[in-house]
């Protein structure tokens, strides 16, 4: 073999190697782009309801601006299967701090430990044991209570995860212990916090220790044919049929007795109650708000068995002056005849958890109402003594 031939072969081989190297380079570039595209898409999907979150997550990505720009156009076009795949082996920084998915009371494992560690980075002092017990539920709730956009349910889900990430990254501030009152809440949770198992019973007990499921919406909601101080057809006019009938009877009797009752506020959905509590908490502080305003799930208004009533004499407001109006006096005397009780009586705050509310009527049926009224007791005691 001549040197020339040998040289030619070497050149051809080198050329071959060079071409292979070039094409591999292209391939790996493509792979990387595809992967990052999926990542970006995934994040866009996770966060598509919240522009800020999207920006945050994308900011944290190691990918370059250029890539983000390239991929943004396609980021709205989604493929769920690629999302799922990416979720399992996502190596992004965020996934190392907090797991994806949903975690709730009773869950255990590595994901719970990760979440506990992240909460501890915010200043909570949880034992990182991978068990999602009441203490961890309390920490999640306490965290959630500080941000009006989060549902205070003690469940770690997508939105809560995003907020914890923001807090870990220093973009928002969380102050452990300020959301919920203190560790008493935690102890109460441990002993007493229950989900009401009979939400549609007219004797359902709903209070700070017995919460209605977020999904509970009473059947047969209807507008009672009584006076309201407003004309709009608002959802808060509604009551369950059985209570609406009783309310109409009571108002008719009041009319005959010469008192002009007005109905102010009946049914309230879980979400509506959450918004109300958040507004009260931001104005008065969480602890104070908790004395007069129910948290979501803890409001009797969600049962559809409750109506706040008022009088023109106090400009249709809901305050303790109602007790001194003709209407307030008449209600105190006669409500039980129609199956209603003043649910939060004077001097019973330690039992009911709420200050005196002479305007807040709860339908429990005549038998229970008469017993509770004549014995000067509460629904809590009535049910506890049964
Ligand atoms: Zn009320």
Boltz pocket constraint, residues with backbone or C-beta under 6 A from the ligand:
constraints:
  - pocket:
      binder: B
      contacts: [[A, 265], [A, 301], [A, 306], [A, 307], [A, 308], [A, 359], [A, 360], [A, 361]]
      max_distance: 6.0
